[in-house]
């Protein structure tokens, strides 16, 4: 479990650094605001994906849901951030530097949205499989 927590922290640190860099010459206060708000928004979206994936998964003990949810939402928030947050930051940085036109920026935002929707659909299925695998491992440990 410690390894998973360390990996998750490293993922967030890399995401924050990459996003900070992609924002370019944006004011530091705005960078911090963007980072915090985008991570919170991504966590909420990932929590919704987890809730959808949880349907059809029967936990024998409801106390197990919390730790599993926390672990999966933390890991997938960071991974989703690599798909969305840092690319949006790059576009925002280019808009700030006026090196991209509005129409091109809109097209890029739409592409990011479409890619994220596809990723979210796949992720929902993947999260459900992970939950089922965790429950199977726990069940196997109890039966031994």
N, C-alpha and C positions, 0 to 999 in steps of 0.2 A: 504494500500500500504506500509506503514511503517513496518508493521509486515513482509511482504514478503521480503523487503530489509534486515531487521534484520536477518531473517532466512537464506537468501542467504549468508550474511556475515558470519554467524555462520558456515554454510556448508563449505565455503572456509577455514575458520580458522581450522576447524576439519580436512579437507582434507590436508591442509598444514602441520599440526602437525603430522598427521598419516603418511604422506608420508616422512616427515623429519625423523621420527622414523624408518620407514621401510628401509631407505637408510643406516642405520647402521653406520659403521665407515668411510663412504665416506667423503672426504674433504669438509669442509663447503662451499667453493666457488663452488665446483661441485654440491653440494646439491642445492644451490641457483640457479645455472644455470639450473639444471634439473627441479626444481620447476617452474621457470619462463617459460622455453621453453615448458614444458609439458602442462602447463595451457594455453599458447597461442595456441599451436597446438590443444588442446582439444576445445578451443573456436572457432577456425577456422572450425574444423570438425562439431561442433554443429551448427555453422552458416550455413554450407552447408546443414545439416539436416533440419534446419528451412526453408531454401530456397526451398528445395524439398517439405516440408510439406505445404508451402504457395501456391503451385499450386492448383488451384481450389477454393481458398478462395478469395472472392471479397470484398475488403475493399472499402466502399463508399468514404472514405477520405484517401488519401495516407499518410497524416500526422499521421494517427493512426498506421501505420506499424512500424515506428521507435520505439516507446515505447513498443509495444508488442514484437517486435524482441529483444530489449534490455533485457526485463524482462525474456523472455523464454530462450534466449541464456545464460544469467547469471545463472539462476537456473539449467538448464540442463548441462551446462559446469561443475558445481560443482558435480552434480549427476553422470555424465559420468566419472568424475575424480575418483569417488569412485569405479567405475567398472574397470577402466584401470590404471590410474596414480599410485595409491598406490600399486597395485599388481606388476606392472612393477618395481616400486621402490624397493619392497621386493626382486625381482629377481636380480636386479642390486646390491643391498646391499650384497646378498649372493655371487654373482660373485666376487665382490670386496673382500669379506672375503675368497674367494675360498672354499666355502662350498657347491657348486653346480657344477655339470659337464655341459659342453657346450651342450651336447645332451639333458639333462634334462631341461636346461634353454630354449632351442629352443622349446621343446614340450610345456612348460608352456607359452611361448610367443604366440605360435599358438593357444592354448586354450583361452588365453585372447583375441586374435584377433577374433576368432570365436564367443565367447560370446559377444564381443562388436558389431559385425556385427548384431547379433540377436537383441541385445538391441537397436541398431540404427534403425532397421526396425520397431520395435514396437514403438520406440520413435517418429518416423516420423508420424505415424498414430495418436499417442497420441497428438503430437503438433498440428496437423491439427484439431483435435477435440477441443482442448483448444482454438485455434483461432476462430473457429466457435462459440463456447460457448461465448467467449468475444464479438463477433459481435452481437450475439443474446441478450446478456445482455444490450449492448449499444442501440440496436434497441428497446428493451422493455422499457428502461428508457426514450427514446425519445417519445415513443407513450403514455406515461402516462401523 
